[in-house]
Amino acid sequence: MLQSTNTIQNQTLLAKITVIEPWLIEIRRDFHRHPELGMAEFRTSKKIAGLLEDLGISHRTGVANTGIVGIIEGGKPGKTVALRADMDALPIPEETGLSYASEIEGKMHACGHDAHMAVLLGAAHVLNSMKNELSGNIKLFFQPAEETDGGAKPMIDAGCMEDPHVDYVLGLHVTPYAEAGQIMVRPGKICASSDGFTITIRGKSAHGAYPEEGTDAIVIAAQVITSLQTIVSRNLSPMDAAVVTIGTINGGFKENIIADQVCLGGTIRTLDPETRANIQMRIQSIVSAVASGLGGEGLVEFEMGYPPVINNDEVVKVVETNAISLLGKENVLFKEYPSMGVEDFSYFCQAAPGAFYYLGCSNKTQGINAPGHNCKFQIDENCLKIGVLLQVVNALSLLG
């Protein structure tokens, strides 16, 4: 439960948020009923733009396709704080049985982005109501495609961090690993980078009865897969965190034909830029050497993904201090280990000092604890007002 603070300001904010809580829930459920995939958030974008229009908040649409940038200009000069929410859903059929379950077949807000948008709109509502008192500006980033190719970098490329220049940026993500009324924080590295790779093994086809006349790409691929497992276990310090996963393998024509080509697809997850580069170098070396040693050829292509999310320690401290005051120390959890999951909020953290933290959304007594990206994922909607309160207070603290 939320705890009252000693400041009149925070008591007033909590009262304002309690009044708009039914509005927050209604908005979140509307988004939940109408999920849209990355870069196709057309209805979602139109809905957000209409709500900002109703609130009298200046905004720009069509940023990085479906993204929106809103701005609340304070009555006094000062810094600019950006608050970000991602908009896209996932290609997952919903099986929650909720009265407001997805109406779009095969699509679902299974990662809580519907909650993120509602929280940001709630924060916008409250901050806009006190804009004359603000020393500085609030920017609102409604970002497309976090789950796919990433909308953060295109939004930055489109100038969202300028005019006015963003001094601090805040993002949150609901998590079923904490109860509603709790948050999880961590300074420094909090999410991994993610890079994809494709390996092509080339051999020579032959009749399966005469293997000596060919070069078996499947056998080479098997040796390559086994050898790649040594990168994390033997080429990295046990103190480093990394994952190398082969997720796809395709090759061969028929059971009695030696395969002349096999394609492997995989992913690399790391927390450190140097480790990231070293793993790519080792993959290249292993694939080339193993394939050559067995009489074939190995080629590797990398697709660079999101960089790691690295929080600014001072901004995280602001979030932590405010959360302790508002929620109680026992409800502010320290995330001991970084997530090997990825988040393109990393680009915002590269562009300005920022903090990314987790907003508890589970309620185990009510059976609300399914993991994200799961067909039964849902949230305890009590987390919405908590997210709004934290984002508003954090933004005010950073404005100074």
N, C-alpha and C positions, 0 to 999 in steps of 0.2 A: 504494500500500500504506500501511496505517497505520504510523506511526512511534511508538516508545516515547517517552514523556516522561520527565522527570527526577523526577516525583513518584510516590511509592508509591501515592497515591490513584488516579491515572489508570491505572497498571499494573494495579491491582486491578480497576478498572472494566472495563478491556479484557478481563481474564480472565473476569469474570462474563458479559460480553456474548458472548464466544466460546463459552462453555458453552451459552447459550440460542440461539445462532444457528440450529441446526436447527429449533427451535420457531418462531423468527421466520419462517423460510422457509415452514414448513408453514402458518402462519397466513396469510401473504400469498398463498400459492397457493390456499388455501380461499376467501379473498375474491375472488381473480381468477376462480375457477371459477363464482362465484355473484354476478355484478354486478347492482346494482339502481340505478334512476334516482333523481333527487332527490325527497325527501319520500316515497319508497317503499322506503327502506332497512330493511325490517322484519326480514328474516333477518339482515342485517348487524348491526343494532342488538342483536338477541337474542344473536348470537354474541359480540359485544363484552361485553355485560352478563354472559354466562356466564364469559368469561375473567377479567373483573374480579372476579367472585364467587370464582372459583378462587384468585385471588391474594389474596383477603381485602381488596380495596380498596372502600371505601364509594363508592356511586355512585347517581345519580338518572337514571332513564330518562324517555322521553317529553318531553324538553326540546325545544321547537320541533318537535313531532311525533315524529321518530325520533332526535333528538339525545340524547347522554348526557354528563353531567358527573360525573366522578370526583374524589375528593379524597384525598390522602395527607397526613395531619396529622403534622407533625414532632414530635419529642420535646421541642423547645424553642421558645419563641415567636420570631416573626420575620416576614418578609415572605411574600407569596404570589406564586408564579410560575405562570402558566398555559401549558400546551403544547397546541397545537391540531392536529388532523388532520381533513381532510374525508373524506366517506364515499361519495359518489355516483359512479356510472359514467356512461357515455355511450351514446346510441343508435347504436352503430356495430357492424356485424358483424365479428367477429375473424377475421383471416387470418394468424395467426402460426404455426400448426402446432404449438404447444407441447402437451406432454402434459397440461398443466393449463389449457388454453384454456377460454374461456367456454363454459359449458353452457347459457346462456340465449340463445336466438336473437335476433340483432339488438342485443345489448347487450354492452358490453366495458369493462373498466377500461383505457381508452386514454389516461388522463392521470396514472396512477400513484397514484391515491388508495388503492388496495389497499396500496401500499408505505407511504404516509403512516400508515395505520392500524396496520400492523405495527410501524413505527418507534415510534409513540406507545405501543403496548402493551409494546414492549420497554423503553422508557424507564420506563414505569410499573412493570414487573417489577423493574428495577434500583433505582429510587428507593424503592420500597416495601420492598425488602430492607434498606434503610439508614435507614428513617424515624425510628428512635429517635435517630439522629445529626443529623437535619436541624434547622436553626434556621429554622422557618417551615413553609409548606405548599406542596404542588404540586397544582394543579388540572389535570384532563385534560378537554379539550374534543373530543368526537367530533361533528363538525358535519355536518348534512345539506345537500344541495342547493347546493353551491358553483357547480355548472355551470348552474344554472337561475335561480330567483328569489332564491337566497341564504339560507342558514340562519344566518349569523353574527348579523345584526341581530335576528332573532327570538330567538336564544339570549340575546343581551344583554338584550333586552326582558323575557325570562323570568327575569332576575336572575343569570345565570351569572358575572358579574363581581363579585358581592357575596357576603357570608356564607361565607367571609371575602373582603374586598375584594382584588382582583387588583392587584398593584403593577407587574408586568411580564408581557408575553405574547410567546411565541415561536411562529413557524410556519416550516415549510420546504416545499419543493416539488421533486420530482425533475425533473431536466432532462437531455435527451439532448445538450445542447450542452456538457457537461462529462463527463469520464470518471469512473467510479466511483473514489472516492479523492480527488476534488476537490470543492470547493464554489465558488459564486459569490456575492459579497456586494456590496452597494451601500448607502451611507447615503442618507438623504433619499428622494426620489421613486424608486420602483422599479417600480410598475405604474400603468397609466392608469385613469381613470374611464371609464365607459361609459354612454351615454344613448341610448335609442331615440327615433325620431320618425316620425310618420305625416303625410304631406302629402296633402291632398285638393284637387284642382284641379276646379273646376266651370265648365262652359261651357254650350253650348246645342246640342242635337242637330239635325241636318238631313240631307237627302239628300246623299250624297257627290258628286253631280253639281252641287249648288248650294251650295257652301261659303259663299257670301256670306250665306246665310240662317241660318247657325249660328255658333257660337263653338267652335273646335276645341280641346278640352281636351288632346288629344295634343300638338298644336303648343305649347301653353302649357307642358305638362310638359317637353317637350324643352328649351325655353328656360330653364325653372327649373333643370333638371339641369345645364345648361351654366353657368349663373350661379353655382350653388352651388360649383362648382369654384374660383371666385375667392376664396372665403373664406380658405382656407389659404394660397393663393399671394399674395393681395393685401391681406388684412385682418389678417394675423398677422405678427409679427416672424419672420424666418428662424430666430431663436434659440428660438422656441417650437415645441413638438411637438404636433401635432394631426392627426386624420384625420376626414374627413367622407365617408361612403360611402352611396350609394344601393344597396340590395340587392334591392329588389323594385319592380316596376311592373305595375299592372293597370288595364285600362280598355278601353272599346269593346265593341260588340256584334257588328258585322259589317263586312266590308271596304268596304261602300258606304254606311256611315252615319257621319256626323261624331260623334265621341264627345263626350258631355256631361259625363263625369266620368272622372278618372284618379286612382288612389291610388298613392303612392310610400311605400316604407318604407326607413328608413336607420338608421345608427348614428353616434354622435360619440364619438371617443376623445380625451381630453385629460389633461394632467398637472397643470394649474394651475386652481384654482377660478375665477379671474378669466377665464382663457381659456375655460373651460367656459361661463360666463355670456355672454361676448361672442359666442361662436359661435351659441348659441341665439338671441340677439337678431338676429344677421345673417341666420340662416335665416328667422326670422319676417319680417324686413323685405324680403328678396329675394322670398320666395314671394308676399307680399302685393302688392308693387310690380309684379313681372313679370306676375302674373296680371291685375291691374287694368289695366295698360298694354295688354294684349292683349284686353281686353274680358271677362275672366272673373273668377273669384274663387278665392283661394288660402287655405286654412286649414291650420294646423300644430298638432299635438298632440305634446307631449314626454312621454316616460316615463323618469323619472330612474332611473338604474342605480347600480352601485357607485361610491363615491368613489375617488379614487386612493389607492394604498397609499403612505404616507409613513413611512419607517422613522425611529426615534429614533437619532440618531447615536451616543449613548453605548452603547446596547444593541447596535448593530451592531459597535461596537468590541470589546465583550466577545466576540461571536461570532467576529470576525476574529482576535483575539488567541488565543483557545482553539484555533481551527482551525490557526493557524500552529504552535502548540505540538504539536498532535496529528498533523497531516497533513504538515507542512513548508510553508514559505513558498511554494514553487513550486506547491503544489497549492491555494492560496487565490487564486482569480481575482477580479479587480475587474470588475464588470459596468459597462462604460463608459456604456452608454445604458439608460435605463429601458425596460421592456417596454410596448408599446401594448396588450398583453393585460390582462385585468382579474382581480381577485381580491377576494372579499368579506372577506378578512382585514383589509381596510382599516378595517372597523368596529371590530375589536378594537384596531387601532392608534390609532383615535380615542378609545377608552375608557381606554387605558393605554399607557405607553411600550412600544414593541414592536419586534421585528425579524423580517423575512421574508427568508429566503435560499434559495438553490438548491443542491440536493444532486445532484452528478453521478451519472448512472446509465447512461451509455453504455459500450460496450466495442467499439471499432471493429474490433479484431482478430477479434472473434467475430461481427461484423456486427450488433451491437446499437446501432443509431443512428437508428432511425426517429423522426420527430418526434411530439410529442404530438398527440392527436386524430386518429391515423392507425390504420388497421386492422391494421398490422403493428407497432405500438408494443410494446416490451417493455423490461425493465430487466436490468442486471447485478445479481444479487441480493447481491453483495458490498457494495452501497451500503447495505443495511439495517443492518448492524452499525455502519457509519460514522455513519449518521443517529442511531442510538440513542446512541452514545458522545457525539456532539456535543450532542444535546439534554440528556443527563444532565449533562455538564460545564457547559454553558451555564446550566442551571437552578441548579446548585450555586453557580456564580459570582454569579448574580443574587441568590440568597438571602444570600450573604455569609458 
